[in-house]
Amino acid sequence: MKVFLDTNIFLEYFERRREYQTVSQLLSAIEDGRLKAVISAGCVYTLAYLIRMELKRQDIHRPEQTLRLRSTLNIVLSMTTVAGISHKSIVNGIMTCHLTMWKIVSNINAPCRTSAMR
């Protein structure tokens, strides 16, 4: 089954927020092949920005900053597929899926049945 990971999923994990344990289980399921993860191109560039800001906050500058940024993004990209998606697929997903992300994440075995997610 494929799952779509929004940027917030990664923020929960990286910042060890309230849903860290749930997200950690989700990422483990992706790592061991029980799930396939899809992210948007927007997620990639948003993560790049957020990671760069965190590295600056830690007073890590170039070239070390660039190396760490690339390393982190490569880990994310090794676990996911960046999806192109049409307007029609987005509308279809909105009309046929549960829109509560945490309900989807916490119930890994409940597939979202849309043409965009198959």
C-alpha positions as CSV (number, residue, x, y, z in Angstrom):
1,M,0.0,0.0,0.0
2,K,1.1,3.5,-0.7
3,V,0.9,6.4,1.8
4,F,1.3,10.0,1.1
5,L,3.6,11.8,3.6
6,D,3.0,15.5,4.2
7,T,5.8,17.7,5.4
8,N,4.2,17.7,8.9
9,I,5.0,14.0,9.2
10,F,8.7,14.7,8.9
11,L,8.4,17.6,11.3
12,E,6.7,15.4,13.9
13,Y,9.7,13.0,13.6
14,F,12.6,15.5,13.4
15,E,11.3,17.6,16.2
16,R,10.1,14.7,18.3
17,R,6.6,16.2,18.6
18,R,3.5,14.7,20.2
19,E,3.0,12.1,17.4
20,Y,6.7,11.1,17.2
21,Q,6.0,7.4,18.2
22,T,3.2,7.0,15.6
23,V,5.4,8.6,12.9
24,S,8.3,6.4,13.9
25,Q,6.2,3.3,13.4
26,L,5.1,4.6,10.1
27,L,8.6,5.2,8.9
28,S,9.7,1.8,10.2
29,A,6.9,0.2,8.0
30,I,8.3,2.2,5.1
31,E,11.9,1.1,5.8
32,D,11.0,-2.6,6.0
33,G,8.9,-2.5,2.9
34,R,5.4,-2.9,4.3
35,L,4.4,0.5,2.9
36,K,5.6,2.6,0.0
37,A,5.8,6.3,0.7
38,V,5.0,9.1,-1.7
39,I,5.9,12.8,-1.1
40,S,5.3,15.9,-3.2
41,A,8.0,18.1,-4.7
42,G,6.8,20.8,-2.4
43,C,7.6,18.6,0.6
44,V,11.2,18.3,-0.7
45,Y,11.9,22.0,-1.0
46,T,10.1,22.8,2.2
47,L,12.2,20.2,4.0
48,A,15.3,21.6,2.4
49,Y,14.4,25.1,3.7
50,L,13.5,23.8,7.2
51,I,16.7,21.7,7.5
52,R,18.9,24.6,6.4
53,M,17.3,26.9,8.9
54,E,17.8,24.3,11.7
55,L,21.5,23.9,10.7
56,K,21.9,27.7,10.8
57,R,20.3,27.8,14.2
58,Q,22.9,25.3,15.3
59,D,25.6,27.6,13.8
60,I,26.5,25.1,11.1
61,H,27.6,26.9,8.0
62,R,28.7,26.0,4.5
63,P,30.3,23.7,3.3
64,E,29.3,21.5,6.3
65,Q,25.7,22.8,6.1
66,T,25.4,21.7,2.5
67,L,26.8,18.2,3.2
68,R,24.4,17.7,6.1
69,L,21.4,19.0,4.1
70,R,22.2,16.7,1.1
71,S,22.7,13.7,3.5
72,T,19.3,14.3,5.2
73,L,17.5,14.8,1.9
74,N,19.1,11.7,0.4
75,I,17.8,9.6,3.4
76,V,14.3,11.0,2.9
77,L,14.4,10.4,-0.9
78,S,15.8,6.9,-0.5
79,M,12.6,6.0,1.5
80,T,10.1,7.8,-0.8
81,T,9.0,8.5,-4.3
82,V,8.4,12.1,-5.3
83,A,5.0,12.1,-7.1
84,G,3.7,14.3,-9.8
85,I,0.0,14.6,-9.4
86,S,-2.7,16.2,-11.5
87,H,-5.5,18.5,-10.4
88,K,-8.0,15.8,-11.2
89,S,-6.2,13.3,-8.9
90,I,-6.2,15.8,-6.1
91,V,-9.9,16.5,-6.4
92,N,-10.6,12.7,-6.6
93,G,-8.5,12.2,-3.4
94,I,-10.4,14.9,-1.6
95,M,-13.7,13.5,-2.5
96,T,-12.9,9.8,-1.7
97,C,-10.4,9.7,1.2
98,H,-10.5,10.5,4.9
99,L,-8.9,13.9,5.3
100,T,-7.8,13.3,8.8
101,M,-4.1,12.6,8.4
102,W,-3.5,11.2,11.8
103,K,-6.4,8.7,11.4
104,I,-4.7,7.5,8.2
105,V,-1.3,7.4,9.8
106,S,-2.3,5.6,12.9
107,N,-4.3,3.0,11.0
108,I,-1.7,1.8,8.6
109,N,-3.8,-1.1,7.4
110,A,-6.7,1.1,6.3
111,P,-6.0,1.9,2.7
112,C,-7.1,5.0,0.9
113,R,-8.7,3.8,-2.3
114,T,-8.1,6.5,-5.0
115,S,-6.5,6.3,-8.4
116,A,-3.8,8.7,-7.2
117,M,-2.8,6.5,-4.3
118,R,-2.8,3.0,-5.9
